[in-house]
Amino acid sequence: MIALLFIAVSLGLSNLAATIGIGVSGVDNRTRLHVGLIFGVLEAGMPIAGLVLGRALVGPLGANAHYLGGALLVLTGLYSLAQTYRSRHADPDETSEASLNTGPPPQHVGRLLITGVALSIDNLAVGFAMGTYPVSLILAAIIIGVVSVGMSLLGLELGRVLGYTLGQRGELLGGIVLIIVGIAISAQLL
């Protein structure tokens, strides 16, 4: 059980880092709900999918899952940087209208899904490996999902505080953090 908790925390560290990047652009209850649901379901569901898919698919993917997940995060970070650049160089009338909305910008569900998949794709291999040990896969998925949601929400709040401190540079920092996390995952540092 302790080993399972350590696995859950180690898998959740990448979520913590990535959600700091998401949180710097602002956090509202809708974003918290989307991140909690998407990241929790994906983190909990991927080990089960890994067990179901079996050795034929997970074996080749497992050795390279960190590259795929890292690449998806780098692309998401680059997309965030491009969006930040576009919004800063947008039509002044659009910018003044956008500034009337004082709340945080909404996080698009599609972008959160891509980030969630990128962060949890290595859990396919974890699920396959857990299938070879006498541990309840359902219990493991629940523990991994709960720890993931907790660490993701903590990351959002840390990012929100950083974003508030940094002001408009927060969105830029968020994209950079996602790129750094993607590189760290590819290099197997996270």
C-alpha positions, 0 to 999 in steps of 0.5 A: 500500500505504501508503494502504491502511494509513492507511485501515485505521488510520483505520477502526480508530480508532473500534474503539480508542475503542469497545473502551476503553469495552467494556474498562472493565467487565473483560476476560477471554479469552472477551471478547478472542476475541469482540471479535477475531473479531466486529470483525475479521470485520465490519471485513474483510467490510464492504468486500467486501460494499460492493463486492458490493452496488454503487452502487445500495445503497452510494451512498445509504447511504454518505452517511449510514452514519456517522449510522446507525453513530453512532446504533447506538453511542449506543443501545448506550451507553444500553443499557449505562448502563441495565444499570448502573443496573439492576444498582446498584438490583437486589435486595440478594440478587442483588447479593451473589451477583454480588459473589462472582464476582470476574471481569469481567462477560461481554460479550454476543455480541449487544451486541458484534455490534451494536457491531461492525456500528455501527463497520464500517457505513461500510466498505461505502462504503470497499469500494465506493470501493476497488473503483474503484482497482487494489487487491486487495480481498482484500488490503485486507480482510485488512489492514483486518481485522488492523489492526482486531483489533489496535486493538480488542484494544489498546482492550480492554486500555487499557479494562481498566486504566482499569476496574481503576483506576475500580472500579465506575464503569468500567461507567458510563464504558464506556457514556458512552464508547460514546455519545461515540464514536457522537456523534463518528462521527455528526459525522464526527470519527472 
